[in-house]
Structure formats: C-alpha cells, structure tokens
Amino acid sequence: MTAALKTLHPAGGDPVEVRACEDCVLELEAAREELAARLGEEYEPGRLGLP
C-alpha cells in the first residue's frame, strides 16, 4: 500500500499526487526526527522536507 504525501499543482498541468509506500514514510519520518535531534531543531511530523 502507499500513502498520499502531498498534491503538487504545476503551473501548466494537472495536479499530481505524490505517494510513497507506508514503510518508506515511516523510515523517512524516523530519519527526519533523528536529523532534527542532531541539529537541535524541533521535529514536526507529517511535513515534506527537512525537520
């Protein structure tokens, strides 16, 4: 199964849904949480990008 992460709205086209496997999402969130801790930043789950 996959999870919807975000919908992109390109200027010249139809919306595109960004999806990832559920296990991958959990791994990405764990990596973001670890990076935030190392950088001394607050971790906010459920965002795309860095902590």
Jmol script that loads the backbone (N, CA, C; Angstrom):
load data "model"
ATOM      1  N   MET A   1       0.830  -1.184   0.000  1.00  0.00           N
ATOM      2  CA  MET A   1       0.000   0.000   0.000  1.00  0.00           C
ATOM      3  C   MET A   1       0.873   1.245   0.000  1.00  0.00           C
ATOM      4  N   THR A   2       0.294   2.321  -0.493  1.00  0.00           N
ATOM      5  CA  THR A   2       1.001   3.597  -0.483  1.00  0.00           C
ATOM      6  C   THR A   2       0.186   4.628   0.281  1.00  0.00           C
ATOM      7  N   ALA A   3       0.872   5.671   0.696  1.00  0.00           N
ATOM      8  CA  ALA A   3       0.227   6.770   1.414  1.00  0.00           C
ATOM      9  C   ALA A   3       0.409   8.045   0.600  1.00  0.00           C
ATOM     10  N   ALA A   4      -0.640   8.848   0.521  1.00  0.00           N
ATOM     11  CA  ALA A   4      -0.551  10.138  -0.166  1.00  0.00           C
ATOM     12  C   ALA A   4       0.226  11.099   0.729  1.00  0.00           C
ATOM     13  N   LEU A   5       1.230  11.752   0.158  1.00  0.00           N
ATOM     14  CA  LEU A   5       2.050  12.685   0.916  1.00  0.00           C
ATOM     15  C   LEU A   5       1.663  14.127   0.656  1.00  0.00           C
ATOM     16  N   LYS A   6       1.418  14.440  -0.609  1.00  0.00           N
ATOM     17  CA  LYS A   6       1.135  15.820  -0.979  1.00  0.00           C
ATOM     18  C   LYS A   6       0.604  15.827  -2.399  1.00  0.00           C
ATOM     19  N   THR A   7      -0.135  16.871  -2.744  1.00  0.00           N
ATOM     20  CA  THR A   7      -0.563  17.073  -4.117  1.00  0.00           C
ATOM     21  C   THR A   7       0.148  18.302  -4.654  1.00  0.00           C
ATOM     22  N   LEU A   8       0.872  18.113  -5.759  1.00  0.00           N
ATOM     23  CA  LEU A   8       1.562  19.218  -6.413  1.00  0.00           C
ATOM     24  C   LEU A   8       0.651  19.809  -7.479  1.00  0.00           C
ATOM     25  N   HIS A   9       0.718  21.107  -7.638  1.00  0.00           N
ATOM     26  CA  HIS A   9      -0.110  21.805  -8.625  1.00  0.00           C
ATOM     27  C   HIS A   9       0.792  22.553  -9.595  1.00  0.00           C
ATOM     28  N   PRO A  10       1.306  21.848 -10.624  1.00  0.00           N
ATOM     29  CA  PRO A  10       2.194  22.502 -11.585  1.00  0.00           C
ATOM     30  C   PRO A  10       1.449  23.582 -12.372  1.00  0.00           C
ATOM     31  N   ALA A  11       2.167  24.609 -12.737  1.00  0.00           N
ATOM     32  CA  ALA A  11       1.563  25.747 -13.440  1.00  0.00           C
ATOM     33  C   ALA A  11       0.905  25.336 -14.756  1.00  0.00           C
ATOM     34  N   GLY A  12       1.507  24.412 -15.475  1.00  0.00           N
ATOM     35  CA  GLY A  12       0.986  24.099 -16.794  1.00  0.00           C
ATOM     36  C   GLY A  12       0.331  22.748 -16.923  1.00  0.00           C
ATOM     37  N   GLY A  13      -0.170  22.191 -15.830  1.00  0.00           N
ATOM     38  CA  GLY A  13      -0.735  20.856 -15.965  1.00  0.00           C
ATOM     39  C   GLY A  13      -1.685  20.498 -14.846  1.00  0.00           C
ATOM     40  N   ASP A  14      -2.079  19.240 -14.879  1.00  0.00           N
ATOM     41  CA  ASP A  14      -2.999  18.715 -13.879  1.00  0.00           C
ATOM     42  C   ASP A  14      -2.281  18.469 -12.552  1.00  0.00           C
ATOM     43  N   PRO A  15      -3.009  18.485 -11.449  1.00  0.00           N
ATOM     44  CA  PRO A  15      -2.410  18.170 -10.153  1.00  0.00           C
ATOM     45  C   PRO A  15      -1.795  16.763 -10.156  1.00  0.00           C
ATOM     46  N   VAL A  16      -0.700  16.602  -9.432  1.00  0.00           N
ATOM     47  CA  VAL A  16      -0.004  15.326  -9.348  1.00  0.00           C
ATOM     48  C   VAL A  16       0.104  14.951  -7.877  1.00  0.00           C
ATOM     49  N   GLU A  17      -0.376  13.766  -7.540  1.00  0.00           N
ATOM     50  CA  GLU A  17      -0.314  13.300  -6.162  1.00  0.00           C
ATOM     51  C   GLU A  17       1.016  12.591  -5.932  1.00  0.00           C
ATOM     52  N   VAL A  18       1.740  12.994  -4.881  1.00  0.00           N
ATOM     53  CA  VAL A  18       3.000  12.364  -4.505  1.00  0.00           C
ATOM     54  C   VAL A  18       2.662  11.290  -3.483  1.00  0.00           C
ATOM     55  N   ARG A  19       3.093  10.054  -3.761  1.00  0.00           N
ATOM     56  CA  ARG A  19       2.779   8.923  -2.893  1.00  0.00           C
ATOM     57  C   ARG A  19       4.060   8.160  -2.570  1.00  0.00           C
ATOM     58  N   ALA A  20       4.060   7.444  -1.459  1.00  0.00           N
ATOM     59  CA  ALA A  20       5.184   6.590  -1.075  1.00  0.00           C
ATOM     60  C   ALA A  20       4.640   5.385  -0.318  1.00  0.00           C
ATOM     61  N   CYS A  21       5.408   4.312  -0.321  1.00  0.00           N
ATOM     62  CA  CYS A  21       4.964   3.129   0.427  1.00  0.00           C
ATOM     63  C   CYS A  21       4.922   3.491   1.911  1.00  0.00           C
ATOM     64  N   GLU A  22       4.021   2.873   2.636  1.00  0.00           N
ATOM     65  CA  GLU A  22       3.827   3.209   4.052  1.00  0.00           C
ATOM     66  C   GLU A  22       5.087   2.962   4.871  1.00  0.00           C
ATOM     67  N   ASP A  23       5.799   1.872   4.598  1.00  0.00           N
ATOM     68  CA  ASP A  23       7.045   1.600   5.320  1.00  0.00           C
ATOM     69  C   ASP A  23       8.077   2.684   5.038  1.00  0.00           C
ATOM     70  N   CYS A  24       8.116   3.149   3.795  1.00  0.00           N
ATOM     71  CA  CYS A  24       9.063   4.210   3.424  1.00  0.00           C
ATOM     72  C   CYS A  24       8.738   5.497   4.169  1.00  0.00           C
ATOM     73  N   VAL A  25       7.475   5.817   4.307  1.00  0.00           N
ATOM     74  CA  VAL A  25       7.070   7.018   5.026  1.00  0.00           C
ATOM     75  C   VAL A  25       7.547   6.946   6.474  1.00  0.00           C
ATOM     76  N   LEU A  26       7.389   5.781   7.114  1.00  0.00           N
ATOM     77  CA  LEU A  26       7.843   5.614   8.493  1.00  0.00           C
ATOM     78  C   LEU A  26       9.357   5.772   8.599  1.00  0.00           C
ATOM     79  N   GLU A  27      10.099   5.223   7.637  1.00  0.00           N
ATOM     80  CA  GLU A  27      11.554   5.350   7.633  1.00  0.00           C
ATOM     81  C   GLU A  27      11.974   6.803   7.417  1.00  0.00           C
ATOM     82  N   LEU A  28      11.311   7.488   6.501  1.00  0.00           N
ATOM     83  CA  LEU A  28      11.633   8.896   6.241  1.00  0.00           C
ATOM     84  C   LEU A  28      11.358   9.760   7.465  1.00  0.00           C
ATOM     85  N   GLU A  29      10.242   9.512   8.130  1.00  0.00           N
ATOM     86  CA  GLU A  29       9.913  10.289   9.330  1.00  0.00           C
ATOM     87  C   GLU A  29      10.928  10.029  10.438  1.00  0.00           C
ATOM     88  N   ALA A  30      11.362   8.784  10.597  1.00  0.00           N
ATOM     89  CA  ALA A  30      12.363   8.462  11.615  1.00  0.00           C
ATOM     90  C   ALA A  30      13.683   9.174  11.308  1.00  0.00           C
ATOM     91  N   ALA A  31      14.063   9.215  10.039  1.00  0.00           N
ATOM     92  CA  ALA A  31      15.292   9.904   9.647  1.00  0.00           C
ATOM     93  C   ALA A  31      15.173  11.407   9.890  1.00  0.00           C
ATOM     94  N   ARG A  32      14.014  11.981   9.604  1.00  0.00           N
ATOM     95  CA  ARG A  32      13.808  13.411   9.844  1.00  0.00           C
ATOM     96  C   ARG A  32      13.865  13.734  11.336  1.00  0.00           C
ATOM     97  N   GLU A  33      13.265  12.849  12.147  1.00  0.00           N
ATOM     98  CA  GLU A  33      13.277  13.056  13.592  1.00  0.00           C
ATOM     99  C   GLU A  33      14.712  13.002  14.138  1.00  0.00           C
ATOM    100  N   GLU A  34      15.491  12.048  13.642  1.00  0.00           N
ATOM    101  CA  GLU A  34      16.887  11.930  14.065  1.00  0.00           C
ATOM    102  C   GLU A  34      17.696  13.159  13.648  1.00  0.00           C
ATOM    103  N   LEU A  35      17.492  13.623  12.424  1.00  0.00           N
ATOM    104  CA  LEU A  35      18.199  14.814  11.944  1.00  0.00           C
ATOM    105  C   LEU A  35      17.834  16.038  12.773  1.00  0.00           C
ATOM    106  N   ALA A  36      16.572  16.201  13.073  1.00  0.00           N
ATOM    107  CA  ALA A  36      16.136  17.334  13.893  1.00  0.00           C
ATOM    108  C   ALA A  36      16.809  17.302  15.253  1.00  0.00           C
ATOM    109  N   ALA A  37      16.905  16.122  15.857  1.00  0.00           N
ATOM    110  CA  ALA A  37      17.551  15.989  17.166  1.00  0.00           C
ATOM    111  C   ALA A  37      19.029  16.368  17.075  1.00  0.00           C
ATOM    112  N   ARG A  38      19.697  15.908  16.027  1.00  0.00           N
ATOM    113  CA  ARG A  38      21.127  16.236  15.855  1.00  0.00           C
ATOM    114  C   ARG A  38      21.340  17.730  15.646  1.00  0.00           C
ATOM    115  N   LEU A  39      20.402  18.383  14.951  1.00  0.00           N
ATOM    116  CA  LEU A  39      20.526  19.812  14.671  1.00  0.00           C
ATOM    117  C   LEU A  39      19.982  20.678  15.803  1.00  0.00           C
ATOM    118  N   GLY A  40      19.382  20.038  16.806  1.00  0.00           N
ATOM    119  CA  GLY A  40      18.800  20.794  17.907  1.00  0.00           C
ATOM    120  C   GLY A  40      17.546  21.541  17.503  1.00  0.00           C
ATOM    121  N   GLU A  41      16.855  21.035  16.488  1.00  0.00           N
ATOM    122  CA  GLU A  41      15.632  21.660  15.995  1.00  0.00           C
ATOM    123  C   GLU A  41      14.417  20.855  16.439  1.00  0.00           C
ATOM    124  N   GLU A  42      13.284  21.514  16.425  1.00  0.00           N
ATOM    125  CA  GLU A  42      12.044  20.830  16.776  1.00  0.00           C
ATOM    126  C   GLU A  42      11.587  19.979  15.602  1.00  0.00           C
ATOM    127  N   TYR A  43      11.219  18.755  15.892  1.00  0.00           N
ATOM    128  CA  TYR A  43      10.716  17.846  14.872  1.00  0.00           C
ATOM    129  C   TYR A  43       9.210  18.017  14.757  1.00  0.00           C
ATOM    130  N   GLU A  44       8.732  18.200  13.541  1.00  0.00           N
ATOM    131  CA  GLU A  44       7.295  18.299  13.287  1.00  0.00           C
ATOM    132  C   GLU A  44       6.902  17.206  12.305  1.00  0.00           C
ATOM    133  N   PRO A  45       6.222  16.154  12.774  1.00  0.00           N
ATOM    134  CA  PRO A  45       5.854  15.065  11.875  1.00  0.00           C
ATOM    135  C   PRO A  45       4.849  15.493  10.816  1.00  0.00           C
ATOM    136  N   GLY A  46       4.878  14.749   9.705  1.00  0.00           N
ATOM    137  CA  GLY A  46       3.871  14.972   8.671  1.00  0.00           C
ATOM    138  C   GLY A  46       4.179  16.054   7.669  1.00  0.00           C
ATOM    139  N   ARG A  47       5.403  16.538   7.633  1.00  0.00           N
ATOM    140  CA  ARG A  47       5.793  17.578   6.661  1.00  0.00           C
ATOM    141  C   ARG A  47       6.731  16.948   5.641  1.00  0.00           C
ATOM    142  N   LEU A  48       6.723  17.494   4.455  1.00  0.00           N
ATOM    143  CA  LEU A  48       7.720  17.111   3.472  1.00  0.00           C
ATOM    144  C   LEU A  48       8.938  17.993   3.672  1.00  0.00           C
ATOM    145  N   GLY A  49      10.100  17.459   3.477  1.00  0.00           N
ATOM    146  CA  GLY A  49      11.317  18.257   3.594  1.00  0.00           C
ATOM    147  C   GLY A  49      12.044  18.012   4.891  1.00  0.00           C
ATOM    148  N   LEU A  50      12.969  18.901   5.198  1.00  0.00           N
ATOM    149  CA  LEU A  50      13.787  18.762   6.400  1.00  0.00           C
ATOM    150  C   LEU A  50      12.976  19.087   7.635  1.00  0.00           C
ATOM    151  N   PRO A  51      13.570  18.797   8.822  1.00  0.00           N
ATOM    152  CA  PRO A  51      12.828  18.959  10.070  1.00  0.00           C
ATOM    153  C   PRO A  51      12.134  20.294  10.134  1.00  0.00           C
TER     154      PRO A  51
END
end "model"
wireframe off; spacefill off
backbone 0.3
color backbone group
